[in-house]
Structure formats: C-alpha cells, structure tokens
C-alpha cells in the first residue's frame, strides 16, 4: 500500500473519530447541536482539521508496514487519541526562562525589606 492510499484511509479514520466526538457533543447537549459563537465554531473546526491531518500523516508514515486499508483506517481513528495521551503529561506554564531569576531577585528584595 502506498503512502497516498494509506493517507486517504487514515483521513477516513480521522473523519470517523471526529464524527464520534461530534455525536458525543450532541448527546451531552441533550440531543441538540451545541450552540457556539463564531470563534468557538472556528476553534472546533480547527481541532477537527488537526485530527484529520494527524490521522492521514500517521497512516501515510506507516504505509510500508501495512497490508491493507483496515490498519490504515484504524491508525487514522486512533492517532488523535494516541497523541493526546502522549501529551497528557506535558505541562505548559506562562513563565519565561528569564522570569525565574527575576522572581528570585524580587523575593530577596522583599525578604531584605521585611528584615530591615
């Protein structure tokens, strides 16, 4: 199976995963479509597009190890969840590398003011 064919099957799998996520949102909203503002709607489309692209990329990358369309489809379905699981322990903070030294200096100045 070539990378383009595997990528298309991965895209189909990513689409299936996105549709399942959409149906879960509909169930959570009491069987109505979730009402979203323009910005939230665009954000949802972005998240779905990333999932589709990720499914296609993973399946295309593994195309040489596949014997048919079913493994490519399954990789497309699982790719977004797999990457989300891998990134679950990644912590993003707002501090910049130089901020730690600045905070230490400010903390020392506050301690000196309290002691003085």
ZAGU-107842 format. One record per residue (C-alpha): residue number from 1; chain; y, x, z. Coordinates in nm, 4 decimals. Layout:
ZAGU-107842
+-----+-------+----------+----------+----------+
!  nr ! kette !       yy !       xx !       zz !
+-----+-------+----------+----------+----------+
! NUM !     A !        Y !        X !        Z !
...
+-----+-------+----------+----------+----------+
END
This chain:
ZAGU-107842
+-----+-------+----------+----------+----------+
!  nr ! kette !       yy !       xx !       zz !
+-----+-------+----------+----------+----------+
!   1 !     A !   0.0000 !   0.0000 !   0.0000 !
!   2 !     A !   0.3387 !   0.1395 !  -0.0970 !
!   3 !     A !   0.6428 !   0.1588 !   0.1299 !
!   4 !     A !   0.8304 !  -0.1156 !  -0.0557 !
!   5 !     A !   0.5434 !  -0.3637 !  -0.0327 !
!   6 !     A !   0.4851 !  -0.2741 !   0.3330 !
!   7 !     A !   0.8576 !  -0.3078 !   0.3994 !
!   8 !     A !   0.8623 !  -0.6550 !   0.2482 !
!   9 !     A !   0.5656 !  -0.7603 !   0.4626 !
!  10 !     A !   0.7430 !  -0.6094 !   0.7634 !
!  11 !     A !   1.0529 !  -0.8082 !   0.6710 !
!  12 !     A !   0.8386 !  -1.1219 !   0.6632 !
!  13 !     A !   0.7061 !  -1.0343 !   1.0084 !
!  14 !     A !   1.0579 !  -0.9748 !   1.1397 !
!  15 !     A !   1.1596 !  -1.3122 !   0.9981 !
!  16 !     A !   0.8686 !  -1.4766 !   1.1792 !
!  17 !     A !   0.9739 !  -1.3142 !   1.5077 !
!  18 !     A !   1.3343 !  -1.4254 !   1.4538 !
!  19 !     A !   1.2279 !  -1.7824 !   1.3855 !
!  20 !     A !   1.0188 !  -1.7858 !   1.7031 !
!  21 !     A !   1.3224 !  -1.6630 !   1.9001 !
!  22 !     A !   1.5381 !  -1.9328 !   1.7393 !
!  23 !     A !   1.2848 !  -2.2011 !   1.8265 !
!  24 !     A !   1.2834 !  -2.0773 !   2.1877 !
!  25 !     A !   1.6641 !  -2.1156 !   2.1944 !
!  26 !     A !   1.6328 !  -2.4707 !   2.0638 !
!  27 !     A !   1.3772 !  -2.5568 !   2.3332 !
!  28 !     A !   1.5994 !  -2.4002 !   2.6027 !
!  29 !     A !   1.8910 !  -2.6146 !   2.4772 !
!  30 !     A !   1.6891 !  -2.9370 !   2.5225 !
!  31 !     A !   1.5837 !  -2.9561 !   2.1573 !
!  32 !     A !   1.9342 !  -2.9287 !   2.0183 !
!  33 !     A !   2.0794 !  -2.6370 !   1.8317 !
!  34 !     A !   2.2718 !  -2.4139 !   2.0710 !
!  35 !     A !   2.6420 !  -2.4655 !   2.0178 !
!  36 !     A !   2.8089 !  -2.1354 !   1.9603 !
!  37 !     A !   3.1547 !  -2.0200 !   1.8794 !
!  38 !     A !   3.2218 !  -1.8226 !   1.5639 !
!  39 !     A !   3.1982 !  -1.4864 !   1.7396 !
!  40 !     A !   2.8738 !  -1.5726 !   1.9179 !
!  41 !     A !   2.7261 !  -1.7072 !   1.5943 !
!  42 !     A !   2.8082 !  -1.3820 !   1.4161 !
!  43 !     A !   2.6567 !  -1.1857 !   1.7031 !
!  44 !     A !   2.3344 !  -1.3883 !   1.6783 !
!  45 !     A !   2.3190 !  -1.3235 !   1.3037 !
!  46 !     A !   2.3728 !  -0.9528 !   1.3665 !
!  47 !     A !   2.0886 !  -0.9417 !   1.6207 !
!  48 !     A !   1.8565 !  -1.1230 !   1.3793 !
!  49 !     A !   1.9532 !  -0.8910 !   1.0915 !
!  50 !     A !   1.8809 !  -0.5868 !   1.3077 !
!  51 !     A !   1.5378 !  -0.7301 !   1.3939 !
!  52 !     A !   1.4620 !  -0.7926 !   1.0270 !
!  53 !     A !   1.5707 !  -0.4444 !   0.9236 !
!  54 !     A !   1.3747 !  -0.2875 !   1.2079 !
!  55 !     A !   1.0588 !  -0.4745 !   1.1100 !
!  56 !     A !   1.0956 !  -0.3625 !   0.7487 !
!  57 !     A !   1.1664 !   0.0010 !   0.8422 !
!  58 !     A !   0.8723 !   0.0315 !   1.0813 !
!  59 !     A !   0.6296 !  -0.1207 !   0.8322 !
!  60 !     A !   0.7607 !   0.0961 !   0.5470 !
!  61 !     A !   0.7321 !   0.4088 !   0.7618 !
!  62 !     A !   0.3695 !   0.3317 !   0.8457 !
!  63 !     A !   0.2750 !   0.2229 !   0.4932 !
!  64 !     A !   0.0440 !   0.5201 !   0.4269 !
!  65 !     A !  -0.1757 !   0.4253 !   0.7243 !
!  66 !     A !  -0.2164 !   0.0582 !   0.6266 !
!  67 !     A !  -0.4954 !  -0.1001 !   0.4317 !
!  68 !     A !  -0.3321 !  -0.4340 !   0.3545 !
!  69 !     A !  -0.0485 !  -0.6765 !   0.4192 !
!  70 !     A !  -0.1663 !  -0.8040 !   0.7593 !
!  71 !     A !  -0.0963 !  -0.4794 !   0.9510 !
!  72 !     A !   0.2499 !  -0.4590 !   0.7895 !
!  73 !     A !   0.3230 !  -0.8181 !   0.8912 !
!  74 !     A !   0.2109 !  -0.7517 !   1.2490 !
!  75 !     A !   0.4275 !  -0.4376 !   1.2677 !
!  76 !     A !   0.7232 !  -0.6439 !   1.1477 !
!  77 !     A !   0.6616 !  -0.9060 !   1.4156 !
!  78 !     A !   0.6215 !  -0.6531 !   1.6955 !
!  79 !     A !   0.8857 !  -0.3948 !   1.6038 !
!  80 !     A !   1.1873 !  -0.5617 !   1.7717 !
!  81 !     A !   0.9953 !  -0.6267 !   2.0948 !
!  82 !     A !   0.8478 !  -0.2781 !   2.0949 !
!  83 !     A !   1.1854 !  -0.1089 !   2.0581 !
!  84 !     A !   1.3381 !  -0.3415 !   2.3167 !
!  85 !     A !   1.0602 !  -0.2439 !   2.5583 !
!  86 !     A !   1.1164 !   0.1241 !   2.4886 !
!  87 !     A !   1.4882 !   0.0882 !   2.5560 !
!  88 !     A !   1.4458 !  -0.1305 !   2.8661 !
!  89 !     A !   1.4822 !   0.1669 !   3.0993 !
!  90 !     A !   1.7854 !   0.3129 !   2.9240 !
!  91 !     A !   2.0915 !   0.2680 !   3.1418 !
!  92 !     A !   2.4358 !   0.2664 !   2.9866 !
!  93 !     A !   2.7291 !   0.3488 !   3.2118 !
!  94 !     A !   3.1005 !   0.3386 !   3.1497 !
!  95 !     A !   3.1727 !   0.6827 !   3.2975 !
!  96 !     A !   3.2547 !   0.9709 !   3.0683 !
!  97 !     A !   3.1270 !   1.3243 !   3.1383 !
!  98 !     A !   3.4726 !   1.4428 !   3.2498 !
!  99 !     A !   3.5185 !   1.1433 !   3.4812 !
! 100 !     A !   3.2688 !   1.2736 !   3.7388 !
! 101 !     A !   3.4757 !   1.5868 !   3.8048 !
! 102 !     A !   3.7962 !   1.3787 !   3.8244 !
! 103 !     A !   3.6336 !   1.1385 !   4.0731 !
! 104 !     A !   3.5247 !   1.4314 !   4.2903 !
! 105 !     A !   3.8802 !   1.5706 !   4.2927 !
! 106 !     A !   4.0289 !   1.2329 !   4.3801 !
! 107 !     A !   3.7683 !   1.1844 !   4.6535 !
! 108 !     A !   3.8529 !   1.5255 !   4.8033 !
! 109 !     A !   4.2250 !   1.4454 !   4.7988 !
! 110 !     A !   4.1600 !   1.1156 !   4.9787 !
! 111 !     A !   3.9489 !   1.2936 !   5.2431 !
! 112 !     A !   4.2261 !   1.5529 !   5.2976 !
! 113 !     A !   4.4832 !   1.2744 !   5.3353 !
! 114 !     A !   4.2670 !   1.0987 !   5.5948 !
! 115 !     A !   4.2138 !   1.4190 !   5.7938 !
! 116 !     A !   4.5825 !   1.5233 !   5.7769 !
+-----+-------+----------+----------+----------+
END
